[in-house]
Amino acid sequence: MDSTSGFNDLLEDADGYLISERVRGGQDIVTAVRNHYRGSGGLTRIGDFLTKRFSGIVGCQ
């Protein structure tokens, strides 16, 4: 069975999580989005997501 979710979906979910964490931390949405993609944020987002969401520990089942 083929998955209906692709890599782009994973990236979008990671971005949404990371941006929402910035907003929860007190940034307004515009600043949060800018800061997320500024510098290397767009390049390290999967690693950042795994670290923040799962404390960097992801196990295989």
PDBQT receptor file of N, H, CA, C and O in Angstrom, charges set to zero:
ATOM      1  N   MET A   1       0.844  -1.173   0.000  1.00  0.00    +0.000 N 
ATOM      2  CA  MET A   1       0.000   0.000   0.000  1.00  0.00    +0.000 C 
ATOM      3  C   MET A   1       0.892   1.239   0.000  1.00  0.00    +0.000 C 
ATOM      4  O   MET A   1       1.832   1.323   0.791  1.00  0.00    +0.000 OA
ATOM      5  N   ASP A   2       0.614   2.174  -0.856  1.00  0.00    +0.000 N 
ATOM      6  H   ASP A   2      -0.149   2.105  -1.499  1.00  0.00    +0.000 HD
ATOM      7  CA  ASP A   2       1.360   3.417  -0.940  1.00  0.00    +0.000 C 
ATOM      8  C   ASP A   2       0.873   4.400   0.115  1.00  0.00    +0.000 C 
ATOM      9  O   ASP A   2      -0.312   4.451   0.443  1.00  0.00    +0.000 OA
ATOM     10  N   SER A   3       1.809   5.173   0.634  1.00  0.00    +0.000 N 
ATOM     11  H   SER A   3       2.772   5.132   0.368  1.00  0.00    +0.000 HD
ATOM     12  CA  SER A   3       1.469   6.209   1.597  1.00  0.00    +0.000 C 
ATOM     13  C   SER A   3       0.879   7.404   0.857  1.00  0.00    +0.000 C 
ATOM     14  O   SER A   3       1.287   7.721  -0.259  1.00  0.00    +0.000 OA
ATOM     15  N   THR A   4      -0.079   8.055   1.490  1.00  0.00    +0.000 N 
ATOM     16  H   THR A   4      -0.411   7.797   2.397  1.00  0.00    +0.000 HD
ATOM     17  CA  THR A   4      -0.650   9.263   0.899  1.00  0.00    +0.000 C 
ATOM     18  C   THR A   4       0.092  10.507   1.373  1.00  0.00    +0.000 C 
ATOM     19  O   THR A   4      -0.154  11.607   0.879  1.00  0.00    +0.000 OA
ATOM     20  N   SER A   5       0.986  10.334   2.316  1.00  0.00    +0.000 N 
ATOM     21  H   SER A   5       1.185   9.440   2.718  1.00  0.00    +0.000 HD
ATOM     22  CA  SER A   5       1.783  11.449   2.827  1.00  0.00    +0.000 C 
ATOM     23  C   SER A   5       3.170  11.407   2.216  1.00  0.00    +0.000 C 
ATOM     24  O   SER A   5       3.813  10.359   2.178  1.00  0.00    +0.000 OA
ATOM     25  N   GLY A   6       3.618  12.540   1.744  1.00  0.00    +0.000 N 
ATOM     26  H   GLY A   6       3.095  13.392   1.775  1.00  0.00    +0.000 HD
ATOM     27  CA  GLY A   6       4.929  12.620   1.144  1.00  0.00    +0.000 C 
ATOM     28  C   GLY A   6       5.893  13.426   1.993  1.00  0.00    +0.000 C 
ATOM     29  O   GLY A   6       5.548  13.892   3.079  1.00  0.00    +0.000 OA
ATOM     30  N   PHE A   7       7.096  13.583   1.484  1.00  0.00    +0.000 N 
ATOM     31  H   PHE A   7       7.376  13.204   0.602  1.00  0.00    +0.000 HD
ATOM     32  CA  PHE A   7       8.129  14.320   2.191  1.00  0.00    +0.000 C 
ATOM     33  C   PHE A   7       7.724  15.771   2.404  1.00  0.00    +0.000 C 
ATOM     34  O   PHE A   7       8.025  16.351   3.447  1.00  0.00    +0.000 OA
ATOM     35  N   ASN A   8       7.049  16.357   1.433  1.00  0.00    +0.000 N 
ATOM     36  H   ASN A   8       6.805  15.885   0.586  1.00  0.00    +0.000 HD
ATOM     37  CA  ASN A   8       6.601  17.744   1.593  1.00  0.00    +0.000 C 
ATOM     38  C   ASN A   8       5.638  17.889   2.763  1.00  0.00    +0.000 C 
ATOM     39  O   ASN A   8       5.655  18.897   3.469  1.00  0.00    +0.000 OA
ATOM     40  N   ASP A   9       4.794  16.871   2.967  1.00  0.00    +0.000 N 
ATOM     41  H   ASP A   9       4.780  16.052   2.394  1.00  0.00    +0.000 HD
ATOM     42  CA  ASP A   9       3.881  16.898   4.111  1.00  0.00    +0.000 C 
ATOM     43  C   ASP A   9       4.665  16.895   5.422  1.00  0.00    +0.000 C 
ATOM     44  O   ASP A   9       4.313  17.610   6.359  1.00  0.00    +0.000 OA
ATOM     45  N   LEU A  10       5.723  16.094   5.487  1.00  0.00    +0.000 N 
ATOM     46  H   LEU A  10       6.009  15.512   4.726  1.00  0.00    +0.000 HD
ATOM     47  CA  LEU A  10       6.565  16.043   6.676  1.00  0.00    +0.000 C 
ATOM     48  C   LEU A  10       7.207  17.408   6.936  1.00  0.00    +0.000 C 
ATOM     49  O   LEU A  10       7.223  17.886   8.070  1.00  0.00    +0.000 OA
ATOM     50  N   LEU A  11       7.733  18.028   5.881  1.00  0.00    +0.000 N 
ATOM     51  H   LEU A  11       7.720  17.640   4.960  1.00  0.00    +0.000 HD
ATOM     52  CA  LEU A  11       8.344  19.351   6.035  1.00  0.00    +0.000 C 
ATOM     53  C   LEU A  11       7.333  20.382   6.527  1.00  0.00    +0.000 C 
ATOM     54  O   LEU A  11       7.634  21.191   7.404  1.00  0.00    +0.000 OA
ATOM     55  N   GLU A  12       6.145  20.344   5.961  1.00  0.00    +0.000 N 
ATOM     56  H   GLU A  12       5.900  19.687   5.249  1.00  0.00    +0.000 HD
ATOM     57  CA  GLU A  12       5.110  21.301   6.361  1.00  0.00    +0.000 C 
ATOM     58  C   GLU A  12       4.697  21.087   7.806  1.00  0.00    +0.000 C 
ATOM     59  O   GLU A  12       4.478  22.055   8.535  1.00  0.00    +0.000 OA
ATOM     60  N   ASP A  13       4.586  19.838   8.233  1.00  0.00    +0.000 N 
ATOM     61  H   ASP A  13       4.763  19.052   7.641  1.00  0.00    +0.000 HD
ATOM     62  CA  ASP A  13       4.243  19.550   9.624  1.00  0.00    +0.000 C 
ATOM     63  C   ASP A  13       5.348  20.035  10.565  1.00  0.00    +0.000 C 
ATOM     64  O   ASP A  13       5.070  20.621  11.611  1.00  0.00    +0.000 OA
ATOM     65  N   ALA A  14       6.596  19.785  10.185  1.00  0.00    +0.000 N 
ATOM     66  H   ALA A  14       6.822  19.308   9.336  1.00  0.00    +0.000 HD
ATOM     67  CA  ALA A  14       7.729  20.231  11.007  1.00  0.00    +0.000 C 
ATOM     68  C   ALA A  14       7.740  21.754  11.101  1.00  0.00    +0.000 C 
ATOM     69  O   ALA A  14       7.920  22.308  12.186  1.00  0.00    +0.000 OA
ATOM     70  N   ASP A  15       7.550  22.427   9.979  1.00  0.00    +0.000 N 
ATOM     71  H   ASP A  15       7.404  21.977   9.098  1.00  0.00    +0.000 HD
ATOM     72  CA  ASP A  15       7.510  23.892   9.978  1.00  0.00    +0.000 C 
ATOM     73  C   ASP A  15       6.388  24.399  10.879  1.00  0.00    +0.000 C 
ATOM     74  O   ASP A  15       6.596  25.311  11.679  1.00  0.00    +0.000 OA
ATOM     75  N   GLY A  16       5.217  23.819  10.751  1.00  0.00    +0.000 N 
ATOM     76  H   GLY A  16       5.049  23.079  10.100  1.00  0.00    +0.000 HD
ATOM     77  CA  GLY A  16       4.075  24.248  11.561  1.00  0.00    +0.000 C 
ATOM     78  C   GLY A  16       4.342  24.084  13.048  1.00  0.00    +0.000 C 
ATOM     79  O   GLY A  16       4.019  24.963  13.848  1.00  0.00    +0.000 OA
ATOM     80  N   TYR A  17       4.931  22.960  13.409  1.00  0.00    +0.000 N 
ATOM     81  H   TYR A  17       5.194  22.246  12.760  1.00  0.00    +0.000 HD
ATOM     82  CA  TYR A  17       5.242  22.723  14.818  1.00  0.00    +0.000 C 
ATOM     83  C   TYR A  17       6.251  23.750  15.327  1.00  0.00    +0.000 C 
ATOM     84  O   TYR A  17       6.046  24.366  16.373  1.00  0.00    +0.000 OA
ATOM     85  N   LEU A  18       7.341  23.928  14.579  1.00  0.00    +0.000 N 
ATOM     86  H   LEU A  18       7.507  23.428  13.730  1.00  0.00    +0.000 HD
ATOM     87  CA  LEU A  18       8.397  24.837  15.018  1.00  0.00    +0.000 C 
ATOM     88  C   LEU A  18       7.914  26.289  15.095  1.00  0.00    +0.000 C 
ATOM     89  O   LEU A  18       8.265  27.014  16.025  1.00  0.00    +0.000 OA
ATOM     90  N   ILE A  19       7.117  26.704  14.123  1.00  0.00    +0.000 N 
ATOM     91  H   ILE A  19       6.832  26.114  13.367  1.00  0.00    +0.000 HD
ATOM     92  CA  ILE A  19       6.581  28.063  14.140  1.00  0.00    +0.000 C 
ATOM     93  C   ILE A  19       5.614  28.233  15.307  1.00  0.00    +0.000 C 
ATOM     94  O   ILE A  19       5.632  29.260  15.985  1.00  0.00    +0.000 OA
ATOM     95  N   SER A  20       4.770  27.230  15.544  1.00  0.00    +0.000 N 
ATOM     96  H   SER A  20       4.755  26.396  14.993  1.00  0.00    +0.000 HD
ATOM     97  CA  SER A  20       3.818  27.332  16.655  1.00  0.00    +0.000 C 
ATOM     98  C   SER A  20       4.540  27.396  17.999  1.00  0.00    +0.000 C 
ATOM     99  O   SER A  20       4.067  28.059  18.922  1.00  0.00    +0.000 OA
ATOM    100  N   GLU A  21       5.672  26.721  18.117  1.00  0.00    +0.000 N 
ATOM    101  H   GLU A  21       6.056  26.183  17.368  1.00  0.00    +0.000 HD
ATOM    102  CA  GLU A  21       6.461  26.795  19.346  1.00  0.00    +0.000 C 
ATOM    103  C   GLU A  21       6.994  28.213  19.566  1.00  0.00    +0.000 C 
ATOM    104  O   GLU A  21       7.041  28.692  20.699  1.00  0.00    +0.000 OA
ATOM    105  N   ARG A  22       7.388  28.871  18.496  1.00  0.00    +0.000 N 
ATOM    106  H   ARG A  22       7.350  28.481  17.576  1.00  0.00    +0.000 HD
ATOM    107  CA  ARG A  22       7.852  30.259  18.609  1.00  0.00    +0.000 C 
ATOM    108  C   ARG A  22       6.707  31.173  19.052  1.00  0.00    +0.000 C 
ATOM    109  O   ARG A  22       6.900  32.057  19.887  1.00  0.00    +0.000 OA
ATOM    110  N   VAL A  23       5.513  30.956  18.487  1.00  0.00    +0.000 N 
ATOM    111  H   VAL A  23       5.356  30.238  17.808  1.00  0.00    +0.000 HD
ATOM    112  CA  VAL A  23       4.351  31.769  18.856  1.00  0.00    +0.000 C 
ATOM    113  C   VAL A  23       3.986  31.511  20.317  1.00  0.00    +0.000 C 
ATOM    114  O   VAL A  23       3.695  32.450  21.058  1.00  0.00    +0.000 OA
ATOM    115  N   ARG A  24       3.999  30.250  20.734  1.00  0.00    +0.000 N 
ATOM    116  H   ARG A  24       4.236  29.487  20.132  1.00  0.00    +0.000 HD
ATOM    117  CA  ARG A  24       3.729  29.939  22.142  1.00  0.00    +0.000 C 
ATOM    118  C   ARG A  24       4.749  30.602  23.063  1.00  0.00    +0.000 C 
ATOM    119  O   ARG A  24       4.447  30.921  24.213  1.00  0.00    +0.000 OA
ATOM    120  N   GLY A  25       5.948  30.802  22.550  1.00  0.00    +0.000 N 
ATOM    121  H   GLY A  25       6.193  30.543  21.616  1.00  0.00    +0.000 HD
ATOM    122  CA  GLY A  25       7.001  31.445  23.318  1.00  0.00    +0.000 C 
ATOM    123  C   GLY A  25       6.898  32.963  23.356  1.00  0.00    +0.000 C 
ATOM    124  O   GLY A  25       7.707  33.625  24.006  1.00  0.00    +0.000 OA
ATOM    125  N   GLY A  26       5.903  33.523  22.659  1.00  0.00    +0.000 N 
ATOM    126  H   GLY A  26       5.246  32.986  22.131  1.00  0.00    +0.000 HD
ATOM    127  CA  GLY A  26       5.659  34.954  22.752  1.00  0.00    +0.000 C 
ATOM    128  C   GLY A  26       5.884  35.753  21.480  1.00  0.00    +0.000 C 
ATOM    129  O   GLY A  26       5.595  36.949  21.453  1.00  0.00    +0.000 OA
ATOM    130  N   GLN A  27       6.395  35.123  20.417  1.00  0.00    +0.000 N 
ATOM    131  H   GLN A  27       6.630  34.151  20.439  1.00  0.00    +0.000 HD
ATOM    132  CA  GLN A  27       6.585  35.863  19.168  1.00  0.00    +0.000 C 
ATOM    133  C   GLN A  27       5.253  36.000  18.435  1.00  0.00    +0.000 C 
ATOM    134  O   GLN A  27       4.404  35.112  18.505  1.00  0.00    +0.000 OA
ATOM    135  N   ASP A  28       5.078  37.113  17.735  1.00  0.00    +0.000 N 
ATOM    136  H   ASP A  28       5.768  37.834  17.678  1.00  0.00    +0.000 HD
ATOM    137  CA  ASP A  28       3.905  37.218  16.869  1.00  0.00    +0.000 C 
ATOM    138  C   ASP A  28       4.155  36.336  15.641  1.00  0.00    +0.000 C 
ATOM    139  O   ASP A  28       5.295  35.962  15.365  1.00  0.00    +0.000 OA
ATOM    140  N   ILE A  29       3.113  36.013  14.925  1.00  0.00    +0.000 N 
ATOM    141  H   ILE A  29       2.187  36.317  15.150  1.00  0.00    +0.000 HD
ATOM    142  CA  ILE A  29       3.206  35.047  13.829  1.00  0.00    +0.000 C 
ATOM    143  C   ILE A  29       4.161  35.507  12.731  1.00  0.00    +0.000 C 
ATOM    144  O   ILE A  29       4.912  34.691  12.196  1.00  0.00    +0.000 OA
ATOM    145  N   VAL A  30       4.152  36.781  12.385  1.00  0.00    +0.000 N 
ATOM    146  H   VAL A  30       3.542  37.445  12.819  1.00  0.00    +0.000 HD
ATOM    147  CA  VAL A  30       5.034  37.285  11.323  1.00  0.00    +0.000 C 
ATOM    148  C   VAL A  30       6.495  37.129  11.730  1.00  0.00    +0.000 C 
ATOM    149  O   VAL A  30       7.314  36.659  10.940  1.00  0.00    +0.000 OA
ATOM    150  N   THR A  31       6.819  37.515  12.938  1.00  0.00    +0.000 N 
ATOM    151  H   THR A  31       6.153  37.897  13.580  1.00  0.00    +0.000 HD
ATOM    152  CA  THR A  31       8.189  37.381  13.435  1.00  0.00    +0.000 C 
ATOM    153  C   THR A  31       8.585  35.913  13.519  1.00  0.00    +0.000 C 
ATOM    154  O   THR A  31       9.711  35.552  13.176  1.00  0.00    +0.000 OA
ATOM    155  N   ALA A  32       7.677  35.076  13.969  1.00  0.00    +0.000 N 
ATOM    156  H   ALA A  32       6.763  35.369  14.248  1.00  0.00    +0.000 HD
ATOM    157  CA  ALA A  32       7.965  33.646  14.096  1.00  0.00    +0.000 C 
ATOM    158  C   ALA A  32       8.289  33.020  12.739  1.00  0.00    +0.000 C 
ATOM    159  O   ALA A  32       9.230  32.233  12.629  1.00  0.00    +0.000 OA
ATOM    160  N   VAL A  33       7.526  33.362  11.720  1.00  0.00    +0.000 N 
ATOM    161  H   VAL A  33       6.762  34.001  11.810  1.00  0.00    +0.000 HD
ATOM    162  CA  VAL A  33       7.773  32.823  10.375  1.00  0.00    +0.000 C 
ATOM    163  C   VAL A  33       9.097  33.344   9.839  1.00  0.00    +0.000 C 
ATOM    164  O   VAL A  33       9.896  32.577   9.302  1.00  0.00    +0.000 OA
ATOM    165  N   ARG A  34       9.332  34.631   9.979  1.00  0.00    +0.000 N 
ATOM    166  H   ARG A  34       8.682  35.255  10.414  1.00  0.00    +0.000 HD
ATOM    167  CA  ARG A  34      10.607  35.207   9.511  1.00  0.00    +0.000 C 
ATOM    168  C   ARG A  34      11.791  34.546  10.194  1.00  0.00    +0.000 C 
ATOM    169  O   ARG A  34      12.749  34.146   9.533  1.00  0.00    +0.000 OA
ATOM    170  N   ASN A  35      11.729  34.431  11.498  1.00  0.00    +0.000 N 
ATOM    171  H   ASN A  35      10.951  34.756  12.034  1.00  0.00    +0.000 HD
ATOM    172  CA  ASN A  35      12.834  33.845  12.241  1.00  0.00    +0.000 C 
ATOM    173  C   ASN A  35      13.026  32.368  11.919  1.00  0.00    +0.000 C 
ATOM    174  O   ASN A  35      14.152  31.870  11.936  1.00  0.00    +0.000 OA
ATOM    175  N   HIS A  36      11.956  31.681  11.631  1.00  0.00    +0.000 N 
ATOM    176  H   HIS A  36      11.042  32.087  11.617  1.00  0.00    +0.000 HD
ATOM    177  CA  HIS A  36      12.044  30.258  11.296  1.00  0.00    +0.000 C 
ATOM    178  C   HIS A  36      12.841  30.045  10.007  1.00  0.00    +0.000 C 
ATOM    179  O   HIS A  36      13.672  29.140   9.931  1.00  0.00    +0.000 OA
ATOM    180  N   TYR A  37      12.592  30.866   9.011  1.00  0.00    +0.000 N 
ATOM    181  H   TYR A  37      11.917  31.601   9.072  1.00  0.00    +0.000 HD
ATOM    182  CA  TYR A  37      13.249  30.684   7.708  1.00  0.00    +0.000 C 
ATOM    183  C   TYR A  37      14.530  31.497   7.544  1.00  0.00    +0.000 C 
ATOM    184  O   TYR A  37      15.250  31.321   6.561  1.00  0.00    +0.000 OA
ATOM    185  N   ARG A  38      14.818  32.371   8.482  1.00  0.00    +0.000 N 
ATOM    186  H   ARG A  38      14.233  32.513   9.280  1.00  0.00    +0.000 HD
ATOM    187  CA  ARG A  38      16.032  33.191   8.413  1.00  0.00    +0.000 C 
ATOM    188  C   ARG A  38      17.261  32.311   8.642  1.00  0.00    +0.000 C 
ATOM    189  O   ARG A  38      17.210  31.361   9.423  1.00  0.00    +0.000 OA
ATOM    190  N   GLY A  39      18.339  32.618   7.978  1.00  0.00    +0.000 N 
ATOM    191  H   GLY A  39      18.381  33.390   7.343  1.00  0.00    +0.000 HD
ATOM    192  CA  GLY A  39      19.577  31.851   8.160  1.00  0.00    +0.000 C 
ATOM    193  C   GLY A  39      19.416  30.423   7.669  1.00  0.00    +0.000 C 
ATOM    194  O   GLY A  39      18.968  30.189   6.547  1.00  0.00    +0.000 OA
ATOM    195  N   SER A  40      19.778  29.483   8.505  1.00  0.00    +0.000 N 
ATOM    196  H   SER A  40      20.142  29.673   9.417  1.00  0.00    +0.000 HD
ATOM    197  CA  SER A  40      19.709  28.074   8.090  1.00  0.00    +0.000 C 
ATOM    198  C   SER A  40      18.448  27.385   8.584  1.00  0.00    +0.000 C 
ATOM    199  O   SER A  40      18.343  26.163   8.473  1.00  0.00    +0.000 OA
ATOM    200  N   GLY A  41      17.487  28.126   9.125  1.00  0.00    +0.000 N 
ATOM    201  H   GLY A  41      17.572  29.118   9.215  1.00  0.00    +0.000 HD
ATOM    202  CA  GLY A  41      16.274  27.533   9.684  1.00  0.00    +0.000 C 
ATOM    203  C   GLY A  41      15.546  26.606   8.731  1.00  0.00    +0.000 C 
ATOM    204  O   GLY A  41      15.052  25.556   9.140  1.00  0.00    +0.000 OA
ATOM    205  N   GLY A  42      15.475  26.984   7.472  1.00  0.00    +0.000 N 
ATOM    206  H   GLY A  42      15.877  27.838   7.140  1.00  0.00    +0.000 HD
ATOM    207  CA  GLY A  42      14.807  26.136   6.498  1.00  0.00    +0.000 C 
ATOM    208  C   GLY A  42      15.585  24.877   6.167  1.00  0.00    +0.000 C 
ATOM    209  O   GLY A  42      15.011  23.882   5.726  1.00  0.00    +0.000 OA
ATOM    210  N   LEU A  43      16.902  24.919   6.383  1.00  0.00    +0.000 N 
ATOM    211  H   LEU A  43      17.369  25.727   6.742  1.00  0.00    +0.000 HD
ATOM    212  CA  LEU A  43      17.741  23.767   6.059  1.00  0.00    +0.000 C 
ATOM    213  C   LEU A  43      17.836  22.771   7.204  1.00  0.00    +0.000 C 
ATOM    214  O   LEU A  43      18.107  21.591   6.981  1.00  0.00    +0.000 OA
ATOM    215  N   THR A  44      17.616  23.236   8.420  1.00  0.00    +0.000 N 
ATOM    216  H   THR A  44      17.396  24.195   8.601  1.00  0.00    +0.000 HD
ATOM    217  CA  THR A  44      17.780  22.363   9.585  1.00  0.00    +0.000 C 
ATOM    218  C   THR A  44      16.455  22.010  10.242  1.00  0.00    +0.000 C 
ATOM    219  O   THR A  44      16.434  21.503  11.363  1.00  0.00    +0.000 OA
ATOM    220  N   ARG A  45      15.365  22.269   9.566  1.00  0.00    +0.000 N 
ATOM    221  H   ARG A  45      15.382  22.680   8.655  1.00  0.00    +0.000 HD
ATOM    222  CA  ARG A  45      14.056  22.140  10.215  1.00  0.00    +0.000 C 
ATOM    223  C   ARG A  45      13.701  20.730  10.648  1.00  0.00    +0.000 C 
ATOM    224  O   ARG A  45      13.052  20.569  11.682  1.00  0.00    +0.000 OA
ATOM    225  N   ILE A  46      14.090  19.706   9.913  1.00  0.00    +0.000 N 
ATOM    226  H   ILE A  46      14.616  19.837   9.073  1.00  0.00    +0.000 HD
ATOM    227  CA  ILE A  46      13.762  18.345  10.342  1.00  0.00    +0.000 C 
ATOM    228  C   ILE A  46      14.530  18.001  11.615  1.00  0.00    +0.000 C 
ATOM    229  O   ILE A  46      13.957  17.461  12.561  1.00  0.00    +0.000 OA
ATOM    230  N   GLY A  47      15.812  18.310  11.639  1.00  0.00    +0.000 N 
ATOM    231  H   GLY A  47      16.277  18.749  10.870  1.00  0.00    +0.000 HD
ATOM    232  CA  GLY A  47      16.598  18.068  12.846  1.00  0.00    +0.000 C 
ATOM    233  C   GLY A  47      16.090  18.879  14.025  1.00  0.00    +0.000 C 
ATOM    234  O   GLY A  47      16.016  18.374  15.145  1.00  0.00    +0.000 OA
ATOM    235  N   ASP A  48      15.741  20.135  13.777  1.00  0.00    +0.000 N 
ATOM    236  H   ASP A  48      15.801  20.545  12.868  1.00  0.00    +0.000 HD
ATOM    237  CA  ASP A  48      15.195  20.988  14.836  1.00  0.00    +0.000 C 
ATOM    238  C   ASP A  48      13.879  20.425  15.353  1.00  0.00    +0.000 C 
ATOM    239  O   ASP A  48      13.635  20.406  16.559  1.00  0.00    +0.000 OA
ATOM    240  N   PHE A  49      13.037  19.969  14.441  1.00  0.00    +0.000 N 
ATOM    241  H   PHE A  49      13.236  19.984  13.461  1.00  0.00    +0.000 HD
ATOM    242  CA  PHE A  49      11.755  19.389  14.821  1.00  0.00    +0.000 C 
ATOM    243  C   PHE A  49      11.953  18.152  15.693  1.00  0.00    +0.000 C 
ATOM    244  O   PHE A  49      11.327  18.026  16.745  1.00  0.00    +0.000 OA
ATOM    245  N   LEU A  50      12.818  17.244  15.259  1.00  0.00    +0.000 N 
ATOM    246  H   LEU A  50      13.326  17.346  14.404  1.00  0.00    +0.000 HD
ATOM    247  CA  LEU A  50      13.052  16.019  16.028  1.00  0.00    +0.000 C 
ATOM    248  C   LEU A  50      13.595  16.330  17.412  1.00  0.00    +0.000 C 
ATOM    249  O   LEU A  50      13.197  15.711  18.399  1.00  0.00    +0.000 OA
ATOM    250  N   THR A  51      14.499  17.286  17.479  1.00  0.00    +0.000 N 
ATOM    251  H   THR A  51      14.823  17.789  16.677  1.00  0.00    +0.000 HD
ATOM    252  CA  THR A  51      15.081  17.658  18.773  1.00  0.00    +0.000 C 
ATOM    253  C   THR A  51      14.042  18.264  19.703  1.00  0.00    +0.000 C 
ATOM    254  O   THR A  51      13.958  17.893  20.874  1.00  0.00    +0.000 OA
ATOM    255  N   LYS A  52      13.250  19.199  19.182  1.00  0.00    +0.000 N 
ATOM    256  H   LYS A  52      13.318  19.501  18.231  1.00  0.00    +0.000 HD
ATOM    257  CA  LYS A  52      12.271  19.877  20.028  1.00  0.00    +0.000 C 
ATOM    258  C   LYS A  52      11.072  18.987  20.367  1.00  0.00    +0.000 C 
ATOM    259  O   LYS A  52      10.597  18.992  21.502  1.00  0.00    +0.000 OA
ATOM    260  N   ARG A  53      10.592  18.237  19.400  1.00  0.00    +0.000 N 
ATOM    261  H   ARG A  53      10.978  18.233  18.477  1.00  0.00    +0.000 HD
ATOM    262  CA  ARG A  53       9.378  17.434  19.620  1.00  0.00    +0.000 C 
ATOM    263  C   ARG A  53       9.665  16.148  20.375  1.00  0.00    +0.000 C 
ATOM    264  O   ARG A  53       8.868  15.734  21.217  1.00  0.00    +0.000 OA
ATOM    265  N   PHE A  54      10.789  15.513  20.087  1.00  0.00    +0.000 N 
ATOM    266  H   PHE A  54      11.436  15.849  19.403  1.00  0.00    +0.000 HD
ATOM    267  CA  PHE A  54      11.076  14.205  20.666  1.00  0.00    +0.000 C 
ATOM    268  C   PHE A  54      12.372  14.191  21.464  1.00  0.00    +0.000 C 
ATOM    269  O   PHE A  54      12.928  13.124  21.723  1.00  0.00    +0.000 OA
ATOM    270  N   SER A  55      12.849  15.344  21.850  1.00  0.00    +0.000 N 
ATOM    271  H   SER A  55      12.397  16.211  21.639  1.00  0.00    +0.000 HD
ATOM    272  CA  SER A  55      14.112  15.460  22.586  1.00  0.00    +0.000 C 
ATOM    273  C   SER A  55      15.262  14.786  21.851  1.00  0.00    +0.000 C 
ATOM    274  O   SER A  55      16.208  14.308  22.478  1.00  0.00    +0.000 OA
ATOM    275  N   GLY A  56      15.183  14.746  20.522  1.00  0.00    +0.000 N 
ATOM    276  H   GLY A  56      14.414  15.133  20.014  1.00  0.00    +0.000 HD
ATOM    277  CA  GLY A  56      16.262  14.185  19.714  1.00  0.00    +0.000 C 
ATOM    278  C   GLY A  56      16.293  12.680  19.679  1.00  0.00    +0.000 C 
ATOM    279  O   GLY A  56      17.169  12.100  19.037  1.00  0.00    +0.000 OA
ATOM    280  N   ILE A  57      15.356  12.021  20.357  1.00  0.00    +0.000 N 
ATOM    281  H   ILE A  57      14.644  12.492  20.878  1.00  0.00    +0.000 HD
ATOM    282  CA  ILE A  57      15.351  10.560  20.413  1.00  0.00    +0.000 C 
ATOM    283  C   ILE A  57      14.185  10.035  19.590  1.00  0.00    +0.000 C 
ATOM    284  O   ILE A  57      13.019  10.248  19.922  1.00  0.00    +0.000 OA
ATOM    285  N   VAL A  58      14.523   9.352  18.522  1.00  0.00    +0.000 N 
ATOM    286  H   VAL A  58      15.470   9.178  18.252  1.00  0.00    +0.000 HD
ATOM    287  CA  VAL A  58      13.499   8.755  17.675  1.00  0.00    +0.000 C 
ATOM    288  C   VAL A  58      13.858   7.292  17.500  1.00  0.00    +0.000 C 
ATOM    289  O   VAL A  58      14.932   6.970  16.991  1.00  0.00    +0.000 OA
ATOM    290  N   GLY A  59      12.973   6.410  17.916  1.00  0.00    +0.000 N 
ATOM    291  H   GLY A  59      12.101   6.672  18.330  1.00  0.00    +0.000 HD
ATOM    292  CA  GLY A  59      13.233   4.984  17.811  1.00  0.00    +0.000 C 
ATOM    293  C   GLY A  59      12.523   4.379  16.622  1.00  0.00    +0.000 C 
ATOM    294  O   GLY A  59      11.495   4.887  16.173  1.00  0.00    +0.000 OA
ATOM    295  N   CYS A  60      13.062   3.316  16.125  1.00  0.00    +0.000 N 
ATOM    296  H   CYS A  60      13.897   2.903  16.490  1.00  0.00    +0.000 HD
ATOM    297  CA  CYS A  60      12.420   2.574  15.033  1.00  0.00    +0.000 C 
ATOM    298  C   CYS A  60      11.661   1.408  15.612  1.00  0.00    +0.000 C 
ATOM    299  O   CYS A  60      12.162   0.712  16.496  1.00  0.00    +0.000 OA
ATOM    300  N   GLN A  61      10.496   1.194  15.139  1.00  0.00    +0.000 N 
ATOM    301  H   GLN A  61      10.090   1.759  14.421  1.00  0.00    +0.000 HD
ATOM    302  CA  GLN A  61       9.666   0.071  15.617  1.00  0.00    +0.000 C 
ATOM    303  C   GLN A  61       9.795  -1.102  14.688  1.00  0.00    +0.000 C 
ATOM    304  O   GLN A  61       9.177  -2.142  14.916  1.00  0.00    +0.000 OA
TER     305      GLN A  61
